[in-house]
Structures are given as structure tokens and as C-alpha cells.
């Protein structure tokens, strides 16, 4: 539309110029013929129309070029936009890849970190707490047991029969858990100096024989043991603490006995239920055998004959010093 408007302006301006020239020529040159001028004007107009026609024909081409130029600009802008978006997408893709890698690493490391900084410290703290709690409970129970044992030992010498009986029962039932040296010392003191009956002596001797200690050694080496049950636990202690080291005490037991054959066979009978190897130790000990008279030897012979199968005595006793003495009578 603007182009047509420009062409119309040109045509109008040309017409006006022509008319102005025509008037000037009428005034300055009367020789020219009006028809000639008209012919010239007609030719000019024809040329002008031709140019206008050419210009009008070029309008679609110009429009096409303008459209193509605008299209090229838009394509270029679109390419730039797409390139920028691709770059942005590539950046996001790289960022996403890194984020994915980091998340994967965290997924692998998280269980390890959870164990190292969570589960393991918690387990360690729980174990320490449990250990401390167990130790405190064990300490409390041990202290409470020690107090009860000390009280029971004290009650053995009480004038109250019920207290004595309860104390003996408690000590008998708890002796398998063991006693400390201080408690063994108290038991030793009661056995040596306390006024107690034979049953109490037997139970305290049983407890004292359960573990090798200086107090048990002192008691079994020096005490005049008369009660049969006490003799049994004395032999048991000798076997536990090292039988060969207590042969002097065995010799003394036989020597001070009113009936040496019964004492001798009593020792053999105790050993057959504890350690039969020590039976040969006794039967081959000449110092002990020298304490037996011929009557004692005969009594021993009869006892061995009657109890050999019951006690399952080893055949090696036939070659012992005792059996040789018996055979020589």
C-alpha cells in the first residue's frame, strides 16, 4: 500500500511538473506546437507507465525477498534459540548425571556410614551398658551372698537351734559356688575354736575341703580328726590338693586310731570312690604297713577278700607290699 501511494505521488508530481513546463514553454517558446508537446508528454507518460508497470511487477519479488529475509532472520533466531536451549539441556544433562552419580554413591555409602556412625556405636554403647549393668548386678549379688555367708558362719555358733540349722543348710547349698579366703578363714576359726556339734563339723569340713587353701592345709595337717565324715573330707582334700604331699597325715590317722585295720580299710574305701591309683600308694607304703599287727593284717585280708569285687580293686594290689605281708603270715 505504501508503494502504491508513493507511485501516485510521483505521477502527480510529474503531471504538475509537466503542466508547469508547458505553461513556461507557452510563455518562452511560441514556436513549439502544442501537439508536439502533447506527443512528447504522451511518450513521457507512456515511459512512466512502463516504469510503473515494471515497478509493480517487481513488487511480488520484493515482497518475496522481504519475506525470505524475514524468514531467514526468524530461522536464524530460532537456530540461536534452539542452540541456547540445547546448551542449557546439555548443562542440565551433565548436572543430572553428576547428581545421579552422587546419589548412587550416597546410596552405597549410606549403609556403611549408618553402620559406622550409627549402628556400631549404638551396639558398642549397648554392650558397654550391658557389661556395666551385668558387672553391677554381679557385684551386688556377690556382696549380698558374702553377707549371707558371713551371717550363716556366725549363726553356726548361735545358741538358737533353728538359726544353726538354717545356717548349715544355706552353707551346704551354696558351697558349690565357692568361698573367698576370708570366709575360709572364718570357717577354719569355727572348726578349730568353736563349740559345735559333729554334724556342723562335718559340713564345715566338707566346705573347707572344696578348695586348696592355707587354712585347709593348716586344719587337715594339725587337727585331730575323729568324726568319720570329717575323715572322708580330709581324704578328699588330700586327693584334690596332692595326695603324696599328705602321706604324713594319713600315717598319723592310722597311728592314732584305736582299730588300725578298720582305719586302714576305711582309707582304702574312701580312695576307691575318689582315685583308685592312690590305693596302691597306700598298700605299697611300708611306713603305714609297719603300723599293722598280724591281727590287723588278717582283718585287712578278710576285708579285701569280701570287698574286692564290690570295690572293683585293681589286680595290681596282689603284688603290693601289704599283700606280701599278708601272704607271709
ChimeraX attribute file (.defattr): number of C-alpha atoms within 10 A of each C-alpha:
attribute: neighborCount
match mode: 1-to-1
recipient: residues
	/A:1	5
	/A:2	6
	/A:3	11
	/A:4	13
	/A:5	9
	/A:6	11
	/A:7	14
	/A:8	12
	/A:9	12
	/A:10	14
	/A:11	15
	/A:12	12
	/A:13	12
	/A:14	15
	/A:15	14
	/A:16	12
	/A:17	12
	/A:18	15
	/A:19	13
	/A:20	12
	/A:21	12
	/A:22	17
	/A:23	12
	/A:24	11
	/A:25	15
	/A:26	14
	/A:27	9
	/A:28	10
	/A:29	11
	/A:30	9
	/A:31	8
	/A:32	11
	/A:33	11
	/A:34	13
	/A:35	10
	/A:36	10
	/A:37	14
	/A:38	12
	/A:39	12
	/A:40	12
	/A:41	16
	/A:42	13
	/A:43	12
	/A:44	14
	/A:45	15
	/A:46	12
	/A:47	12
	/A:48	15
	/A:49	13
	/A:50	12
	/A:51	12
	/A:52	17
	/A:53	12
	/A:54	11
	/A:55	15
	/A:56	15
	/A:57	11
	/A:58	12
	/A:59	14
	/A:60	11
	/A:61	11
	/A:62	13
	/A:63	11
	/A:64	13
	/A:65	12
	/A:66	12
	/A:67	12
	/A:68	12
	/A:69	12
	/A:70	12
	/A:71	13
	/A:72	12
	/A:73	12
	/A:74	12
	/A:75	12
	/A:76	12
	/A:77	12
	/A:78	12
	/A:79	12
	/A:80	12
	/A:81	12
	/A:82	12
	/A:83	12
	/A:84	12
	/A:85	12
	/A:86	13
	/A:87	12
	/A:88	12
	/A:89	12
	/A:90	12
	/A:91	12
	/A:92	12
	/A:93	13
	/A:94	12
	/A:95	12
	/A:96	12
	/A:97	12
	/A:98	12
	/A:99	12
	/A:100	12
	/A:101	12
	/A:102	12
	/A:103	13
	/A:104	12
	/A:105	11
	/A:106	13
	/A:107	11
	/A:108	11
	/A:109	12
	/A:110	13
	/A:111	13
	/A:112	13
	/A:113	13
	/A:114	12
	/A:115	14
	/A:116	12
	/A:117	11
	/A:118	12
	/A:119	14
	/A:120	13
	/A:121	13
	/A:122	13
	/A:123	12
	/A:124	11
	/A:125	12
	/A:126	12
	/A:127	12
	/A:128	12
	/A:129	12
	/A:130	12
	/A:131	12
	/A:132	12
	/A:133	12
	/A:134	12
	/A:135	12
	/A:136	12
	/A:137	12
	/A:138	12
	/A:139	12
	/A:140	12
	/A:141	12
	/A:142	12
	/A:143	12
	/A:144	12
	/A:145	14
	/A:146	16
	/A:147	11
	/A:148	15
	/A:149	19
	/A:150	17
	/A:151	12
	/A:152	21
	/A:153	20
	/A:154	16
	/A:155	19
	/A:156	27
	/A:157	18
	/A:158	15
	/A:159	9
	/A:160	10
	/A:161	12
	/A:162	12
	/A:163	16
	/A:164	20
	/A:165	14
	/A:166	14
	/A:167	23
	/A:168	19
	/A:169	13
	/A:170	15
	/A:171	20
	/A:172	14
	/A:173	9
	/A:174	13
	/A:175	16
	/A:176	10
	/A:177	6
	/A:178	13
	/A:179	19
	/A:180	10
	/A:181	13
	/A:182	12
	/A:183	16
	/A:184	21
	/A:185	17
	/A:186	15
	/A:187	24
	/A:188	20
	/A:189	13
	/A:190	19
	/A:191	19
	/A:192	15
	/A:193	9
	/A:194	13
	/A:195	13
	/A:196	15
	/A:197	10
	/A:198	14
	/A:199	13
	/A:200	19
	/A:201	22
	/A:202	19
	/A:203	19
	/A:204	24
	/A:205	24
	/A:206	21
	/A:207	21
	/A:208	28
	/A:209	27
	/A:210	18
	/A:211	18
	/A:212	14
	/A:213	16
	/A:214	12
	/A:215	20
	/A:216	23
	/A:217	18
	/A:218	11
	/A:219	20
	/A:220	22
	/A:221	17
	/A:222	11
	/A:223	12
	/A:224	13
	/A:225	17
	/A:226	12
	/A:227	12
	/A:228	13
	/A:229	16
	/A:230	21
	/A:231	23
	/A:232	21
	/A:233	22
	/A:234	25
	/A:235	22
	/A:236	20
	/A:237	23
	/A:238	22
	/A:239	18
	/A:240	15
	/A:241	18
	/A:242	11
	/A:243	16
	/A:244	13
	/A:245	10
	/A:246	18
	/A:247	17
	/A:248	12
	/A:249	17
	/A:250	21
	/A:251	17
	/A:252	13
	/A:253	19
	/A:254	22
	/A:255	17
	/A:256	13
	/A:257	13
	/A:258	9
	/A:259	12
	/A:260	21
	/A:261	22
	/A:262	16
	/A:263	19
	/A:264	25
	/A:265	17
	/A:266	16
	/A:267	19
	/A:268	23
	/A:269	17
	/A:270	17
	/A:271	20
	/A:272	17
	/A:273	10
	/A:274	15
	/A:275	14
	/A:276	17
	/A:277	12
	/A:278	16
	/A:279	20
	/A:280	20
	/A:281	16
	/A:282	23
	/A:283	20
	/A:284	18
	/A:285	15
	/A:286	13
	/A:287	12
	/A:288	20
	/A:289	19
	/A:290	11
	/A:291	16
	/A:292	20
	/A:293	12
	/A:294	13
	/A:295	12
	/A:296	18
	/A:297	22
	/A:298	17
	/A:299	17
	/A:300	21
	/A:301	18
	/A:302	12
	/A:303	14
	/A:304	18
	/A:305	11
	/A:306	11
	/A:307	13
	/A:308	13
	/A:309	10
	/A:310	9
	/A:311	14
	/A:312	10
	/A:313	18
	/A:314	14
	/A:315	9
	/A:316	8
	/A:317	17
	/A:318	13
	/A:319	12
	/A:320	18
	/A:321	18
	/A:322	23
	/A:323	17
	/A:324	14
	/A:325	15
	/A:326	15
	/A:327	12
	/A:328	7
	/A:329	9
